């Protein structure tokens, strides 16, 4: 039977995803354990292989499965948790460099807009000023692990949208352009807030978040030049891959 209705296809895909998770648990499969083939799952759920493959690929992106060409899909090793040792003098990329992680950044977008009430408060702005809002997706070992959002006053980084349009593919993080393009001293974190919450639909999609995994959020205010707020930075990371370590010394 071939399904053509997109909602029905999505329902079947979700059903297959749920079945595979239960199958792994019921069979007590560990790292390297092989799951049923595409043909077997196709017959079991009476769908075409494209629907089965979409379900398997979604589990692969989430880090539940991995594949071997010509051999099938297997249970993946659980992702190791990145322990972020917070240092007010370092940015996220520098902390990840120090941890010797294999990571990469993807700049999702940059927009110029009016600041929110929260941004006005934290960045000490007036209502008629503008900010640049940057969103980026960070990967560790090619698994999406955190969404990062930066809000920076336009008056401090004029023309940033044009700068990043030319360097989008080589984006290294906000500290890189603040220091190397605009000549600021290294920003320092002056405030931090940590909380957790359930991911929204868009965040679940971008982070490929497994079921029942909350988002761990860290908010930072970075300052330069003896206290001038330059960036309101928010990290929203998968709690199965990300935790924060603080030193109170």
N, C-alpha and C positions, 0 to 999 in steps of 0.2 A: 504494500500500500504506500503510495507517495503522497505526502502532505504538501500542500501548496500555500495554505494559510500561514502567514508569518507568525501569528500568535500561537497556533498549534505546533509549529516547528519549534518555537521557543519553549513551549511547555514540555515538549518531548526532550529537548536538549537538557532542560533543568531536571527532568525525571531521570535521565541517564546519568547526569552528574551526581545526583543524590544516590542513585543505585550503586555507582562505583565507590563512593565514599563508604557506604554501608558494607559493600563487598570486601573492601580492604580491611575494615574492622572485623567483620564476621570471620574472615579467613586468617585474621591476625597476620596480615602481610607486612613485612618490614622492608627496609631499603633493598631495592633490586627485585622485589617480588613482582611477577608478571601478572597483568590483568588480562581479561578476556580480549580476544581479537576484535577488530572492527567488524568482521563478518559475523562473528558470534553475537555481538551486541546488536548489529543490524537486524538479525533474525529474531533475537529476543524481544526487541521493541517494535519490530515491524516498521522500520524506517530505512531510508537510504543511508549509504555510508557517509555522505556529506554531513548529515545531522549528527551521526555518531562522532565523526572526526571533529566537528565543532565543539562537542562536549569534551572530548579528550584534550583538545588544544586549550580549552579554557582551564582545565585542571593542570595542564602543563605550565601555563602562564602563572597560575597561582602557586606553583612550586609543589603540587601534590604528586604529579607524575613527571617522568621524563621519557623520551623515546629513543629508540635505536633503529636506524634505517633498515627496513627489511625484517625486523625482529618484533616490533610492537612497542607497547607502552608498559612502563614499569613504575613501581612506587619510588618516589624521589626521597632523598635524604632530607629530613627536616632542616629548614634554613637555620644557620647559626645566628644568634642574636648579637646585633651590633650594640656594644656598650659605649654610649656617648659620655666620655669623661669631660664634663663641662668645664671649660676654661674661659673666663670672661675676656681674655685677651686674644682668643682664637675664634675664627669662623668655622662653620660646619665642614667646609672642604678641607681646611687645615687639620681639624680634628680627625677627619677620615684619612687624611694622608698619614698622620701620626700613627693611626691604627693599622696602617699598611693594608687598607681595604682596596679591593678591585671595584671601583665605582665609576659612574659617569653621570653627567647632568644633561637634562633635556629642557631647554627653555620653551615653555608652552605658549607664552604670550606676554605682551606688555601693553598696557593701556594708560592713558592720561585721563585723570578724573578728579572730581572733588573728593576731599577726604571724609571718612565717616566720623561720627562723634568720638569714637575710640581713638582713631588716628589723630584727630585734632588734639585730643588730650595728651597722647603719648609723644607726639612729634612737635607739640607746642606750636600749632598752626592757627591761622585764622580761617573762618569759614570760606572766604573767597580765594584762598590759595589752592593750588593744585598739587597732586601727587602722581608719581608713576607707580603703577601696581604691576609687579612681575610675578608670574607663576612658573614654577619649574618642577619637574619630576626627576627624582633621584633614584638610581639603580645601584644595587650591590650584587655583584656576580650575575648581572643581567636580570635580576629580579627587582621589580619596582618596590621600593621600600618606604619612600616618603614623598609627600607633596610639600613644597616650600613656597611661601608667599612673602614677598618683600614689598613694603610701602616706603617710598623715598620722596621727600619734598622736591618738586620740580626746580625750585629756586637754587637748590644745592647741586643739581646734576642737569643743567640745561642741555637739551638735545640728546638725552639718553636714548630715546626711542630710535633716533637715526643712527646712533653709535651701535646699538645692539642689532639693528637691521642688517648691518654689514658684517657682524661677528656672531650671528645667531648660532652657527654650527660649531663655533669654538668657545661658546660660553663656559666660563669656569666658575661663576659665582659672583655675588655682588662685591665682595672685598676686592676682587681682582680689578674691576673697573673703577671702584672708588679710589683705590690707591694708585693704580697705574694710568688711568685715563684722566682722573680729576684731581690727583695730587693730594688727597687727604692722608693724614696719618692713619695708622691701623685703627679701625673702629674698636671700641671697647664696650662690652655688655654691661649695662648699668641696672638692668631689671630683668627678672625672669619669672614666668608663671607656668606651672605645669598642671595639666588636667587630662582627663580621658573622656571619650564619648563614643557612641555608635557611629559608624561611618555613614555618610549619605550615599545616595545612589551613584552620583558622579564619581565620588572618591572611591567607592567600591570598585567601579569599573576601571579607573586609572591605576589603582593599586593592586587590582586583582585580589582583593582581600578575601581570605577564606571565611566561611560562615562563623559567626560568633566571636570574631576577633575584633576587639575594640581598637580605636585610634588613640594613640598617645600624642598629645599636643604640647608643644613647648613654645611659649611666646617670649621674645627677647626685644629689648630696646637697646639699640647701639648708638653710642655717642662719639663725637670727635671734638677736637679743639676745646678742651676743657669743659665738656658737658653739653655741646650742641647735639640734640637728637638728629640722627641722620637716617636711621632705618628702624622700622617696626617689622620684625622678622618672625614668621610663624612656621614651625615645622609640624606637620601632621604625619606621623609615621605608624607603620604596622607594629602593633605591640608584640607580635610574635617574632619580630626581627629587630626591635629597637627598644632600648631602655636607657635611662639616664643615670649617671653616677655623679654625685656632688661631693666636693670636699669642703668642709666647713672650717678648715685651718685658716 
